[in-house]
Amino acid sequence: PDGRVIMISGANRGIGRAVAVTLYDAGYSLSLGARDPASFADMISGWAPDRVLTGRYDAENKESHRQWVADTVAKFD
């Protein structure tokens, strides 16, 4: 998992959240997207800030897609 970044939409609840926690625990860096990025606060509390990014992602808003990807690339190169 070193050097790998995984983007997960809907990672603030349900299956997306379970996948995110599992991958983080396995050592991956994550870019997590949701309509309300503040909803990640309790989940990522204690996680290494250099391994996680949260961003706004709304499947109905194409600009949010572009911005989330751009922010992910900017953070993780």
Contacts in CASP RR format, 6 or more apart in sequence:
PFRMAT RR
TARGET T0000
AUTHOR 0000-0000-0000
METHOD contacts of the structure
MODEL  1
PDGRVIMISGANRGIGRAVAVTLYDAGYSLSLGARDPASFADMISGWAPD
RVLTGRYDAENKESHRQWVADTVAKFD
1 23 0 8 1.000
1 26 0 8 1.000
1 27 0 8 1.000
1 28 0 8 1.000
1 29 0 8 1.000
2 27 0 8 1.000
3 29 0 8 1.000
4 28 0 8 1.000
4 29 0 8 1.000
5 28 0 8 1.000
5 29 0 8 1.000
5 30 0 8 1.000
5 31 0 8 1.000
5 72 0 8 1.000
5 76 0 8 1.000
6 23 0 8 1.000
6 28 0 8 1.000
6 29 0 8 1.000
6 30 0 8 1.000
6 31 0 8 1.000
7 30 0 8 1.000
7 31 0 8 1.000
7 32 0 8 1.000
7 33 0 8 1.000
7 68 0 8 1.000
7 69 0 8 1.000
7 72 0 8 1.000
8 16 0 8 1.000
8 19 0 8 1.000
8 20 0 8 1.000
8 23 0 8 1.000
8 30 0 8 1.000
8 31 0 8 1.000
8 32 0 8 1.000
8 33 0 8 1.000
9 33 0 8 1.000
9 34 0 8 1.000
9 57 0 8 1.000
9 59 0 8 1.000
10 16 0 8 1.000
10 17 0 8 1.000
10 32 0 8 1.000
10 33 0 8 1.000
10 34 0 8 1.000
10 57 0 8 1.000
11 17 0 8 1.000
11 19 0 8 1.000
11 20 0 8 1.000
11 30 0 8 1.000
11 32 0 8 1.000
11 33 0 8 1.000
11 34 0 8 1.000
11 40 0 8 1.000
12 32 0 8 1.000
12 33 0 8 1.000
12 34 0 8 1.000
12 36 0 8 1.000
12 39 0 8 1.000
12 40 0 8 1.000
12 43 0 8 1.000
13 39 0 8 1.000
17 43 0 8 1.000
20 30 0 8 1.000
20 32 0 8 1.000
20 43 0 8 1.000
21 43 0 8 1.000
23 30 0 8 1.000
24 30 0 8 1.000
24 47 0 8 1.000
24 51 0 8 1.000
24 52 0 8 1.000
27 51 0 8 1.000
28 51 0 8 1.000
29 50 0 8 1.000
29 51 0 8 1.000
29 52 0 8 1.000
29 76 0 8 1.000
30 51 0 8 1.000
30 52 0 8 1.000
30 53 0 8 1.000
31 52 0 8 1.000
31 53 0 8 1.000
31 54 0 8 1.000
31 55 0 8 1.000
31 68 0 8 1.000
31 71 0 8 1.000
31 72 0 8 1.000
31 75 0 8 1.000
31 76 0 8 1.000
32 40 0 8 1.000
32 44 0 8 1.000
32 52 0 8 1.000
32 53 0 8 1.000
32 54 0 8 1.000
32 55 0 8 1.000
33 54 0 8 1.000
33 55 0 8 1.000
33 56 0 8 1.000
33 57 0 8 1.000
33 68 0 8 1.000
34 40 0 8 1.000
34 54 0 8 1.000
34 55 0 8 1.000
34 56 0 8 1.000
34 57 0 8 1.000
35 56 0 8 1.000
35 57 0 8 1.000
35 58 0 8 1.000
36 56 0 8 1.000
37 54 0 8 1.000
37 55 0 8 1.000
37 56 0 8 1.000
40 54 0 8 1.000
44 52 0 8 1.000
44 54 0 8 1.000
53 71 0 8 1.000
53 72 0 8 1.000
53 75 0 8 1.000
53 76 0 8 1.000
55 68 0 8 1.000
55 71 0 8 1.000
56 64 0 8 1.000
56 67 0 8 1.000
56 68 0 8 1.000
57 64 0 8 1.000
57 65 0 8 1.000
57 68 0 8 1.000
58 64 0 8 1.000
END
